[in-house]
Amino acid sequence: MLRFVPQADLSTLDPHWNTAYVTRNHGFMVFDTLYGTDSGYAPQPQMVAGHVVEDDGKRWTLTLRDGLRWHDGEPVLARDCTASIRRWASRDGFGATLMAAVEELSAPDDKRILFRLKKPFPMLSTALGKFGVHMPAMMPERLAKTPGTTQVTEMVGSGPFRFLADERVPGARAVYARNERYVPVPNGTPSGTAGPKIVNLVRVEWLTTPDPATAASALQAGEVD
């Protein structure tokens, strides 16, 4: 178990909605992204196995990896991701720029995401692998259909940790458990938000401690890690 003191209280859970870095960090615990960004700032496949670019850069076909499931056990489908992309883009400047170049965003089947563009957008995978706020978190379609102006409060992702909502104490504690269904990227080296996410911790507790002196004392006493 890891007991961690975040820099601020996790007052907002929706990574599409808020620009706080503590919410972004929470987002990467619970959710996953189609691409990760490595330490050299290059996008790498994360939820996707890869993509094919055709028609002089105006047609991108992304294929999801096998074995991806949401925390509730349901399979991750391409239509979940298209809905998530639209919701994220309604809140994010990079996403809005991407969507301005999109003629069609669709899910031809359960595994493939299709972008048909008005003009080439070479940074498409970079946008979908953004690691800052707002992070392009993938959500089940039923949650991603929530308007971007309304916060999503049910935390069902496909990331390496599950959020334990019944153990949350606003202003004091947020708790995560290892997602036993998580399937890491099968190859590569962890780097930035890219590569396989190997979870060795069964449980993580975020203990909000606004006073730096109190946080330091807790660290010295072994009350936090």
Secondary structure, DSSP 8 states (H G I E B T S, - for coil): -EEE--SS------TTT---HHHHHHHHHH---SEEE-TTS-EEESSEEEEEEETTTTEEEEEE-TT-B-TTS-B--HHHHHHHHHHHHTT-HHHHHHHHTEEEEE-SSSSEEEEEESS--TTHHHHHT--SSS------HHHHTS-TTS---S----SSEEE-GGG-BTTTEEEEEE-TT----SSS--BTTBS------SEEEEE---SHHHHHHHHHTTS--
